[in-house]
Amino acid sequence: MHILPLRLALSCALSLGAVALAPQAVADTTTPVAGSATVKEIAGTVVAIDVASRKMTIKNAEGVFEVLTIPPQVKRIGAIKVGDKVAVTETEAVLVDVEKGRDAGSMGAVGKTTVEPEPGAKPAGTIVEKLKLYGKVVSVDRAGSKVTVRGPNQTVTLKVQDRAILDDLKPGDGVIATYVRAITGKVTKQ
């Protein structure tokens, strides 16, 4: 698998994105060509909580304040109090696939969010958002190391750092960008 910077993979994913989600029936004929992931961890003590705006301010071990927006999937927001300890891990991953074959290049997007709460007095659990975006290769500029992709909403030209990715790519090939975001969080008492 060739690794692209997350920014490029996200640019591709976001460029293909559609607001309306339309299910697509796509055969599993994909070949991963690029991927990237980032992990961000935040831990600290709650110093302020605004339930109405869903904003929580925490102070980390270095004394730095961070304001977090609490996702709407967190139902027990009222149980979070000043002085509580918070640990949040956010993982984002993007995988870009090329699809070949008769039905390659279908346009659209399919998204799903799952919530897995943990039992207890304080909010804890995992939220996973997964979005698959489908587009079609319009042109490949091997000399310029660029590929033009048409998504459901727009057509974009992307610079590709690893030219080897372009070797087997041709107009008409489908591009599938899979974006996964997982947030795991836990609130504990002092």
C-alpha positions in Angstrom: 0.0 0.0 0.0 1.3 3.5 -0.9 0.9 6.1 1.9 -0.2 9.6 1.0 -0.3 12.5 3.5 -3.6 12.6 5.3 -4.3 16.1 3.9 -4.3 14.8 0.3 -6.4 11.8 1.2 -8.9 14.0 3.0 -8.9 16.4 0.1 -9.9 13.5 -2.1 -12.5 12.3 0.3 -14.0 15.7 0.9 -14.0 16.5 -2.8 -16.0 13.5 -3.6 -18.5 14.1 -0.7 -22.2 14.5 -1.1 -24.7 16.0 1.4 -27.4 13.5 0.4 -26.5 9.9 1.2 -27.4 7.5 -1.5 -26.8 3.8 -1.1 -24.6 2.2 -3.8 -24.4 -1.5 -4.7 -20.7 -2.0 -5.5 -18.9 -5.3 -6.0 -15.8 -5.8 -3.9 -13.3 -5.3 -6.7 -11.2 -2.6 -4.9 -7.5 -2.4 -4.6 -6.2 -0.1 -1.8 -3.8 2.5 -3.2 -3.4 5.0 -0.3 -4.1 5.4 3.3 -3.4 7.4 6.4 -4.4 7.7 10.0 -4.0 10.1 12.9 -4.7 9.7 16.6 -5.2 12.5 19.0 -5.5 12.0 22.8 -6.8 14.6 25.2 -7.0 14.2 29.0 -7.5 16.6 31.8 -9.9 18.0 34.4 -13.2 19.7 33.6 -13.0 23.4 34.6 -16.2 24.5 32.9 -19.2 22.9 31.3 -22.0 24.5 29.3 -24.8 22.0 28.7 -26.8 24.3 26.4 -23.9 24.9 23.9 -22.5 21.4 24.5 -19.0 22.9 25.3 -16.7 21.6 27.9 -13.4 23.2 28.9 -10.7 21.0 30.3 -7.2 21.8 31.7 -4.6 19.2 30.8 -1.5 18.1 32.8 0.6 20.9 31.2 -1.9 23.5 32.3 -3.2 24.1 28.8 -7.0 24.7 28.4 -8.9 23.0 25.7 -12.5 23.5 24.7 -14.3 20.4 23.4 -17.6 20.2 21.7 -19.6 17.3 23.1 -21.2 15.3 20.3 -25.0 15.1 20.3 -24.7 11.3 20.7 -23.6 11.8 24.3 -26.9 11.6 26.1 -25.7 12.0 29.8 -24.1 15.4 29.4 -25.8 16.6 32.5 -23.8 14.1 34.5 -20.5 15.9 33.7 -19.4 18.2 36.5 -16.5 20.6 37.2 -13.7 18.6 38.7 -14.4 15.4 36.8 -11.5 13.8 34.9 -11.9 13.3 31.1 -10.0 11.1 28.7 -10.8 11.3 24.9 -9.1 9.5 22.0 -10.0 10.5 18.5 -8.8 8.3 15.6 -9.3 9.4 12.0 -8.4 7.1 9.1 -8.7 7.5 5.3 -8.3 4.7 2.8 -8.5 5.4 -0.9 -9.3 2.5 -3.3 -9.4 2.2 -7.0 -12.3 0.2 -8.5 -12.1 -1.4 -11.9 -14.7 -3.2 -13.9 -18.1 -2.6 -15.6 -19.7 -0.7 -12.8 -16.7 1.3 -11.7 -17.1 5.0 -11.0 -20.5 5.1 -9.5 -21.2 8.5 -7.9 -22.5 8.9 -4.4 -21.9 8.5 -0.7 -23.0 6.1 2.0 -22.6 7.0 5.7 -23.2 5.3 9.0 -22.8 6.3 12.7 -22.8 3.9 15.5 -22.8 4.6 19.2 -21.7 2.2 21.9 -22.3 3.7 25.3 -20.7 2.1 28.4 -22.8 1.7 31.5 -22.0 3.8 34.6 -22.8 7.0 36.4 -20.6 9.2 34.1 -20.7 9.3 30.3 -18.4 6.9 28.5 -18.4 5.0 25.3 -17.4 5.1 21.6 -18.9 6.9 18.6 -17.8 5.6 15.2 -18.6 7.5 12.0 -17.9 5.8 8.6 -18.4 7.5 5.3 -17.7 5.9 1.9 -17.5 8.3 -1.1 -17.6 7.2 -4.7 -16.2 9.0 -7.7 -14.7 8.5 -11.2 -11.2 9.2 -12.6 -11.6 11.7 -15.5 -8.0 12.0 -16.5 -4.5 11.0 -15.4 -1.5 13.3 -15.9 1.5 11.1 -15.2 4.1 13.7 -16.2 2.5 16.2 -13.9 1.7 13.6 -11.2 -1.9 14.6 -11.1 -5.3 12.9 -11.3 -8.6 14.5 -12.0 -11.6 12.9 -10.2 -15.3 13.6 -10.6 -17.4 13.2 -7.5 -21.1 13.6 -6.9 -20.8 17.4 -6.4 -17.6 18.5 -8.2 -14.6 17.6 -10.2 -11.2 18.2 -8.6 -7.6 17.7 -9.7 -5.3 16.3 -7.1 -1.5 16.2 -6.9 -0.2 12.7 -6.2 3.1 12.5 -4.3 3.8 8.8 -5.2 3.7 8.6 -9.0 3.6 4.8 -8.8 -0.1 5.1 -7.8 -0.8 6.5 -11.3 0.8 3.6 -13.2 -2.4 1.5 -13.2 -4.9 4.3 -13.1 -6.9 5.3 -16.2 -10.0 7.4 -17.0 -13.2 5.5 -16.1 -11.7 3.8 -13.0 -13.7 4.3 -9.9 -12.3 5.9 -6.8 -13.6 5.0 -3.3 -12.6 7.1 -0.3 -13.4 5.5 3.0 -13.3 7.9 6.0 -13.6 6.5 9.5 -13.6 8.6 12.7 -13.8 7.0 16.1 -14.1 8.9 19.3 -13.7 7.0 22.6 -14.2 9.0 25.8 -14.6 8.5 29.5 -15.6 10.8 32.3 -14.5 9.8 35.8 -14.9 11.5 39.2 -11.9 13.1 40.9 
